[in-house]
């Protein structure tokens, strides 16, 4: 991209003897021409002005060239973060990152809660089976026939099975 023609005028120094100014002109091929109307520049001042001019050209905040393709070197080197679009959308990117972290944290917590619930459901199921087996063994031991067998095994003859069916006794009310 060819450089545009720029003209700089420097004001005379307060310590200078004359009241003239020096005009510098940058041409398209990069050669700087000076027109002295009074004071001469030393070689050091010329080099300093040239260095300042180069720094100013390189220290722009705008994208110097729009890149059509992204390379891995640009991404790893961080040059992608200098893009105007990225800088203008920085808060949106940070907001998306915050939402992503929140989503991941809540999902992790939810998974931990589901694991705990599954563990507790398994313990509840085991407790129900244990209670059912205890209840069935108690019911088996409390049957009339089992009690009579135990009494006969202990040789207790006072209690026996009735030969007569049960009947209802009516008590008149007064």
N, C-alpha and C positions, 0 to 999 in steps of 0.2 A: 504494500500500500504506500504510495508516494506521500512524502511529507508535504504539508501545505506551507506556503510561504508565510513566515511570521516576522514581524519587525518589532524590535525592542528599542526603546529609547531610555537611556539612563540619565538621571539628573546629574548635574555637576556636583562634585564633592565640595563640602563647605571649606575644606582646607586647601582646595585647589586655587591656583593663581588666577585662572580665567573663568568666565561665565559660560563657556560653551558646553555642549553635550555630545555624547558619542552615540552613534546609531549603529545597531547590529542588525543584519538581515540574514535569516536562514533561507537557503535556497532548497530546491527539491532534491538535489544530490547531497545535501548535508554539509556543504561548505559554508562557513560563516565569513561574511565580509564585514569589515569594519571601516567606518568612515570617521576619521579623526578630525575634529574641528578644533582641536586645542591640545588636549592632554593625551599622552601616549600610555597604552597599557603595557605593563610588564608581562613577561612570559608566565609568571606565577599567577597573575590575575586572569590571564586568558585561560589557563588550565583550570583554575578555580571556577570561572564562569562556565566553561565547557562541562565540568563535572556536575555543577548545579543544574545545568540544562538537561543533562542525561538523567540525573536523579529525578527531576520533575517529570520527564517523559515516562520513566519506569514506575513512578509512584502514583499512578492513577488508580482510582477505585473502580473505574468502569472496566468492563471486559474489553481487552484490547482486540481480541479476535473471537468471533463466535465459532466454537468448535462444533462440528457436525457429528463427530463420533467421540465417545468417551473411551479412554484407554484405562487399563488397570493401573498404570503409573499415575494418571491424573487422579483417580479415585483414592489410591493409597497415599499419594503425596498430599492430599487435601486440597488440591486445586479446584475440585468440584464445589468446595465450600465458599470459594470466592465468587461464585456465580451470583449475579444480581438476583436471579429468581430465588435461589436458596436463601440468600440473606433477607429478602423481603418476606419469605414465608417461614422464617425461623420460629416464630411463636406458634404457628400452626404445627410445625414439625415437633416442637416440644410438647404441645398439647396431645398430639397423637401418641407420642412416646409415653406420656404420663398415663393416658387411657390404656395403652397396651400393658404397662406395668401393673396397673390396677386390675385389669382383666386377668392377667396371669396370676397375681396374688390371690384374687378371689377364687379363681378356678382351683388353685392348689389347696386353699382352705376348704373348699367344697369337697374336693376329693378326699381330704383327710377326714372330714365329717362323715362322708359316705363309708369310708373304711371302718370308722368307729361304730357307725350304725349297724353295719354288717356283722361286726364282731359281737355287738350286744344282741342282735337278733339270733345269732347262733347260740349264745349263752342262754337266751330265753327259751329257745327250742329245746336245748339240753335240759333245762330246769323243768319244762313242761313234761318231757318224757320221763324224767326222774319222778316227778310228782304223780304221773299216771301209773308208773310201775309200783310206787309205794301204795297208792290207793288200791290198785288191783290186789296186791299181796295182802293188804289189810282186810279187804272185802272177802278174800278167800279164807283168811284166818278167822273171821267173825261169823262164818256160816254156822247154822245150827248143827249140821251134821259133823263139821270139824270139831266143834266144841264138845259134842257128845263123845266123839272118838277120843278126844284128849281126856275127858272125864273117865271113860272106861279104861283108858290106859293107866290112869292113876288109881283105879279101883275105887272109884267113888260111886256107890250104888244108890244114893238117895235121890238123885236126879235121873229121870228116864223119860222116854218119849210117851206122850199121852195116847191112850187108846181111843178115847172119846173125842169127837170133834168139838171145837170151841162153840160155846153158845152165848147168847146175850142175856144178861140179867137186867130186868126192868125194875127200877125202883120208883114206887109211886111218890108223887110230890105231895106235900101236905098243904 
